[in-house]
């Protein structure tokens, strides 16, 4: 299974928590749009992430998982009652 990671880093700029959340949400949208523009072939994608740094700072961002990893993680999330299937 392959993995590609893309980062956006802002250094030396003081941002408010509201600005950080807004930027995080916009980067998430841009990442999903880029996947669509690149015509990425995803069989069963699972998207995990958020922009709420107070909830889980290490999760700020967006992970798009596909294949077996997505199925396994989706089932674990479903088992604890957080995942709603489409």
C-alpha positions in Angstrom: 0.0 0.0 0.0 1.4 3.4 -0.9 1.2 6.6 1.0 1.6 10.2 -0.1 1.8 13.0 2.4 1.4 16.7 1.7 2.0 19.4 4.3 1.3 23.1 4.6 3.4 24.9 7.2 3.1 28.5 8.4 6.0 29.8 10.4 6.6 33.2 12.0 2.9 34.3 11.7 0.8 34.7 14.8 -2.6 33.3 14.1 -5.6 33.3 16.4 -7.3 29.9 17.2 -10.2 31.0 14.9 -7.8 31.7 12.0 -6.0 28.3 12.6 -9.4 26.5 12.4 -10.5 28.4 9.3 -7.2 27.7 7.5 -7.3 24.0 8.5 -10.9 23.7 7.1 -9.9 25.4 3.9 -6.8 23.2 3.4 -9.0 20.1 4.0 -11.4 21.3 1.2 -8.4 22.0 -1.1 -7.0 18.6 -0.5 -10.2 16.8 -1.4 -10.6 19.0 -4.5 -7.1 18.1 -5.5 -7.9 14.4 -5.3 -10.9 14.9 -7.5 -8.9 17.1 -10.0 -6.2 14.4 -10.1 -8.8 11.8 -10.9 -7.6 9.6 -8.0 -9.2 6.2 -8.1 -10.5 5.5 -4.6 -12.5 2.3 -4.1 -13.8 2.8 -0.6 -12.4 6.0 0.9 -12.7 7.0 4.5 -11.9 10.6 5.5 -10.7 11.2 9.1 -9.7 14.5 10.6 -10.9 17.9 11.8 -9.9 21.4 12.5 -10.6 21.5 16.3 -7.1 21.7 17.9 -8.6 21.6 21.4 -10.2 18.2 20.7 -7.2 16.2 19.4 -4.3 18.5 18.4 -2.5 15.6 16.7 -5.5 15.0 14.4 -5.6 18.5 13.0 -5.7 17.9 9.3 -7.2 15.3 7.1 -6.4 11.6 6.4 -8.0 9.9 3.4 -7.7 6.2 3.7 -8.7 3.7 1.0 -8.8 -0.1 0.8 -8.2 -2.5 3.7 -7.0 0.2 6.1 -10.2 2.2 5.5 -12.4 -0.8 6.0 -10.6 -1.8 9.2 -10.6 1.7 10.7 -14.1 2.4 9.6 -15.3 -0.8 11.4 -13.4 0.2 14.6 -15.0 3.7 14.5 -18.4 2.2 13.8 -17.9 -0.2 16.7 -17.6 2.7 19.1 -20.5 4.5 17.6 -18.9 7.5 15.7 -19.2 6.4 12.1 -22.4 6.7 10.1 -22.4 4.8 6.8 -23.7 6.6 3.8 
